Amino acid sequence: MVEQVKTKRQEVKMLNRKQLEITGVSNVESFDNEEFLLNTECGFLAIRGQNLHIKNLSLEQGLIAIEGMINSLTYLDANSQGKSKGFLGKLFK
């Protein structure tokens, strides 16, 4: 019996810092108009910006589309230091 290994795959498409489409999303952990925290196949992804809102969401397909002014995309590692550790610490209180 041969087992197929599931390959992690994620695509991030951004147009003019105003439209963002991401695949491989398993959950939206939190969001407001300045920050989204997504659980993805490649780890936690923090999206920061202004006037952010969800244009489309399908967790069954692992897709999210976000609109607004996007300032940063940051993958958060549990082993990383600094801001992201503090952010994860606040998230998992």
Protein Blocks (a to p, Z undefined) as FASTA:
>chain_A
ZZdddddddddddehhlaccdehiabdfbdcfkbccdddfkbccddddehiacfbdcfkn
opacdedjdfbdcdddfkbghjllmmmmmmmZZ
